[in-house]
Amino acid sequence: MWINIFIYFLIFFVICKLIWYKLLLVLNMKFTANLLDFSKLLQKVVPAIPPKSTLPVLEHLKFELKDNILTVVATDQDISIMSSIEVQDGVSGGILVPARMLNDIVKALDASSTFTFSSNEDNFDIHIVTTNGNYTIKGLNPEEYIQLPELFESEKPDISNNKFSVSFSEGILQRLANKTAFAVSTDEYRPSMNGALFQFRNNYIYAVATDSFRLVRAKSEDEKYVFEEEFDVLIPLRMLEFLRKISTEVKMSMILGLDKITHVRIDYDNTVIVSRVIDEKFPPYESVIPQNINAVVTLDSKVFLSTLKRVSLFASNFSKLVRMRFENNEVTMSAEEETSGNYAEEKIPCQYTGEKIEVGFNWKNLEEVVANVDNNETDNNLIELQFLEPVKPVLVMPKRENPMLLSLIMPIRI
């Protein structure tokens, strides 16, 4: 009898051991990766990690490995990024990895180094083995990670069946973000200006930004822009900064909650970015765009910017005022630092239609607006400044048929 009990106990013990080792095999994640691919993956997701957080898990990357596909998630609860790469010799599992520590290690490695990652999910130690060394860092239980809403679906959105989605050709969305980001207000007391307004219309899309001193509207035209209904979405500046880095084809779709757009989702390559949108009403900017023009000046933007750079050296550090006088196909640009008496004046040629006009500008704001009209936006570096009155907003336009960029800048009363 005792022998039978012992045999049963032994069998039970062996079975438990086998189950335990099987669990360990499943739980202890391991993979080998191409270091360059892994580094690029980190470059995509780490920017979503907050500098500091009251939730320690947000300073970690969530690793999940299945079928030799490593998926990494990062979030600050406003922006979430998920990206994946193929790895070798993978053992499925998951763990939370200190983001900056891992990123610093990978940056410091030689580009030709091997890279093997493994984790012990009994104590959540992480082991990294490279050509010349091995490193151990402390991870966290992946079950401690915050529960993200259903923002990351396994399949990319079907653009053809989603009335709030659009596909952008290579570089198009990047351009819209590049052209507007500089004009977004960083004043936290003006949340309605803390992002760029994207207006989705049939055959064209506008991206608009303003900080109340200048305004820019970039346009993209395409017959494939067809929507069941027109809609607007206000995309935060931080999301724009991510979009500025994406030069490939992009799919953008809106996520709705309680019958309104709550998030914008970007799909490209093997990466998904999801951002909250700004739930504010953008200022009615159309009303400030001049409909009547009394004077027009056409000039070379490169010559104008180089002259402005020299003259601005003499402007007041406080007001940044540069004066401009337009008459007789000539621009006279001047600045004076009143305390020291330092003064500069230069003249450059232009084509001018209208009566003599003198206007003052914050040179820094003007420089950014004019520099934004690059060679891709205009022909032969030519731009137009269109005036109504010296104290009214000034239009800055590329000199080309059907321009895709419109800018406004407020003058300084002199």
Secondary structure, 3 states (H helix, E strand, C coil): CHHHHHHHHHHHHHHHHHHHHHHHHHHCCEEECCHHHHHHHHHHHHHHCCCCCCCHHHHEEEEEEECCEEEEEEECCCEEEEEEEECEEEECEEEEEEHHHHHHHHHHCCCCCCEEEEEECCCCEEEEEECCCEEEEECECHHHCCCCCCCCCCCCCCHHHCCCEEEECCCHHHHHHHHHHCCCCCCCCCHHHCEEEEEEECCEEEEEEECCCEEEEEEEECCCCCCCCCEEEEEEHHHHHHHCCCCCCEEEEEEEECCEEEEEEEEECCEEEEEECCCCCCCCHHHHCCCCCCEEEEEEHHHHHHHHHHHHCCCCCCCCEEEEEEECCEEEEEEEECCCCEEEEEEEECEEECCCEEEEEEHHHHHHHHHCCCCCCCCCCEEEEEECCCCCCEEEEECCCCCCEEEEECCECC
